[in-house]
Amino acid sequence: MKGQDMELVKIFTMWMIIDLSNNQFEGGIPKVIGKLNLLKGLNLSHNNLNGGIPTSIGNLTSLEWLDLSSNRLSGTIPNRLADLPFLSSFNVSQNQLHGQIPQGKQFNTFGNDSYEGNKGLCGFPVSKGCNSIEPAPPNVLEKDGSKSNISFGWKVVLIGYGCGVVFGMVVGYVVFQTGKPKWLVNLVEIQHEKKRRRKSKDGSRSNGRRRI
């Protein structure tokens, strides 16, 4: 029977509905509305209501549909609304709401049209994800007009520096403990001998040229 206009001779207490849509009401939604425990339907759409959605609406455990669309409501959608066991229709479109949409239970059955027009809302079922962090662009090294995507992080630099310090300390300790390492002495002597031979060859060549 939802969505139909009916003329009732008598108001049944089992049908508890408040429909104040398409008026020019201003101000916030009163928190006292949460005391209407038997309320099954609430329609405050197409007004000029502002402020946030009262968390007291979460007390309406018999609520089956809630329409707050086309107002100027701001703030977040209270998570308590996700605990309403019979809520089958929910519409807060065309407002100024933001934050994450409550998840779980009845809220997993509502489509994107329930939230459209609220650019600040995120999470299922809208396409905008919450807490999405865009990756920072990599450091670009330019040389001779060419670009490189190689980037160096400070963590890598610290790790390399730490390893170098430890290696240097170990080598220094070995050197002081063993005196002059044999391999190091041999390496120095070989280099020195090569330099001496080169000098002697250069000297003999220059002397030969002078004699001619």
Stockholm file with secondary structure:
# STOCKHOLM 1.0

chainA/1-212         MKGQDMELVKIFTMWMIIDLSNNQFEGGIPKVIGKLNLLKGLNLSHNNLNGGIPTSIGNLTSLEWLDLSSNRLSGTIPNRLADLPFLSSFNVSQNQLHGQIPQGKQFNTFGNDSYEGNKGLCGFPVSKGCNSIEPAPPNVLEKDGSKSNISFGWKVVLIGYGCGVVFGMVVGYVVFQTGKPKWLVNLVEIQHEKKRRRKSKDGSRSNGRRRI
#=GR chainA/1-212 SS CTTCCCCCSSCCTTCCEEECCSSCCEECCCGGGGGCTTCCEEECCSSEEEECCCGGGGGCTTCCEEECCSSEEEECCCGGGGGCTTCCEEECCSSEEEEECCCSGGGGGCCGGGTTTCTEEESTTSSCCTTCCCCCCCCCEEETTEEECCCCCHHHHHHHHHHHHHHHHHHHHHHHHHSSCHHHHHHHHHHHHHHHHHHHHHHHHHHHHHHC
#=GC SS_cons         CTTCCCCCSSCCTTCCEEECCSSCCEECCCGGGGGCTTCCEEECCSSEEEECCCGGGGGCTTCCEEECCSSEEEECCCGGGGGCTTCCEEECCSSEEEEECCCSGGGGGCCGGGTTTCTEEESTTSSCCTTCCCCCCCCCEEETTEEECCCCCHHHHHHHHHHHHHHHHHHHHHHHHHSSCHHHHHHHHHHHHHHHHHHHHHHHHHHHHHHC
//
